Amino acid sequence: MRKSVLAVLLLCGAALPAMSASAPADKPEPKGAAGSFTGATANMAPNDPAGQWTRQARDYANTRYSPLAQINKSNVGRLRVAWTFSDGQMYGHEGAPLVVGDTMYLVTPYPNIAYALDLSKPGAPIKWVYQPNPDPRAIGEACCDKVLRGWAYADGKLIYNLLDDHTVAVDANSGKEVWRVLLDDVSKGPTLTQAAFVVGDRVYIGSSGGELGTNGWFQALDVKDGHTIWKAFTNGPDAGALIGDDFKPFYSWMKGKDLGVSSWPGEMWKQGASAPWGWVSYDPDLNLVYYGTSNPGPRTPSQRPGLNLWSSALFARDANTGHAKWAYQLTPHDEWDYDGINENVLIEIPWKGARRKVLVHFDRNGFGYTIDRATGEVLVAEPFGHQNWASKIDLTTGMPVVNDAAHPAVEKKVENICPPDIGVKNWNPSAFSPRTGLLYAGVFNSCMDLTNHIVQYIPGSPYDGMEMVRHAGPGGNWGEFIAWDPVKGKRVWSIKENLYVWSGAVVTGSDLVFYGTMDGWFRAADARTGKVLWSQKLGSGITAAPITFTGPDKRQYVAVYTGVGGGAGVLRREKGFMPGGNTLYVFSVDGAGIGSGTTQLVSHAEAAAPVSVPPAAAHN
Amino acid sequence: MIKFALALALIATPALAQVTTETPNPFEGKAEAAEAGHILFGKFNCAGCHAYDLTGGMGPDLTDTSWMYGGKAGEIYLSISEGRPRGMPAWKDKMTADEIWQVVSYIQSKRQ
């Protein structure tokens, strides 16, 4: 165990001084200041106008890249608050605002209230409020706070999930509900926390409830009326999982009939969770949607011998029919709660003399995967942070080589398994720059002492069994922010942070990358060197993704929600963890823009003669 | 441990007609009841929300000092049996009265 810890430490250059960026000696050299480190590019479809932000990750490929460059390395140090907006809800804030035309759209965590803010008027006043009043029973069924990871705009509607298993569409102009559909039974455990993802006339929704013994599903709804076009269960018989003749996983151990049944004992697949609660991406050329599935249920692995397909896996599905094209189980028979739901960033890389269409996936299990997205072949799988559960991913089989010391045991404490349940990175989305060819991600550095317990399935209650104590990994810092080369599978630079970096990232056309910390710092770093160019302390920790947009005044703004919570709450007893909050901060150079100045007020003279000023009162 | 639970079930007073906030715990002062409650706390997935060390997670901390629905034995019993708004399910159809009282004993043994 110790040897592998050291090896990983050396590999990742993890022992770095606080708040300074470091590069390993073998860092790739960019071809000049404007050159790419890797030659990687991305299809930015649907190619929205540069100043708009109409979907959570800005594009189908999930790059979170903005071409805006008005805020640049020379003026980023002058970023100041332009205006703020508090929504009053105290659960964790995990979504990014959307900007469509002159309107910004926000949705709170439970009770999932939507706001439209008018960016064309001083102070960005509220245009409308929509209150869906979700079922409060959902509060007791959401494992990791009562969160919502985002919302979508399409066809003049704001579309998003309610915690109580409804999806709603709201008229973007009036705030009136257009449709509301019920997708599951919250009393049995499933909730909806995922960010709805829209392509054309379809909205893609995945269920939550990895710790609740749910039966995970992913479905496509019609944007017009919300009716289900297709629905694919993760586990169970092939028919329900939409696995047919056109399903061609790259590795042989995932080939066979009804593996979603036979890789489980008895009928345990019915409570096997594998809920697709994370991000969705879309390739318009291949017409495939990509997403990952959660941990298997229960979390105690000795109760479910077998591979437990299709938990902790990636799926590529035909966007029209839902038929699975390929799948890849990242953590077979997951013993540590390594959900596979993190984002899949679709890029093109130079690979052995040709261009390959790949997806990059930072998994909770600590490996950064670069996978051929047409076939499911793993090209690169290297640790992007500290882990010791596997010595490597065998690229000939696609299987991890698990370290013996990392297997948990029932009623026995197994010490120092890295990472713990929450992973080396969680759902917090990374960003990709086509200018640098690098990905940027907030990562975690921690381990756990794990004791497992046998649990029974009781509908609507946790189906869990993991008792753990988490501690910081090597170096004592819980988190880092890294730049990653997806071709070589190596870090290019990293910034140490005190707590998990659980925010998303955005990278711009001026090579600035923005991220936030759980102790309330919002930062801009040079995307090429990792040098921090600007930081601003905010009122709560940050677990949402920043965005950048152009206002009606042609000014570039950067916006981020504060309000630490969600899974990040596992560190609530650590020094520096901030109280919750609910404020959206919007920044501009010098704080200029619609949120300040003297022009909003009109003073009326009430008397012709000057008013005499009384002398100041004397203090006794 | 199952033996413990059975033995305790036999000595408990006949099924209590109506538990109120003032009803005393029939297992008051019996360490074996708290131990049986410890087992039940895991078995009925209480730990999934309140954590194996009772310090909370999905559900509230059960080791702190002041509770919205009260910390007397009868009050804790009612919170478990009837459920509470904002997430606590009702357990009266899944657990026997004695099992609930044993879990009450365990929770009371862990309060600071």
Interface residues (C-beta under 8 A of the other chain):
Chain A: P136 R137 I139 G140 E141 A142 C143 C144 E211 T451 H453 V455 Q456 I458 G460 S461 P462 Y463 D464 E467 G569
Chain B: G42 K43 F44 N45 A47 G48 C49 A51 Y52 D53 G57 M58 G59 P85 R86 G87 M88 P89 K94
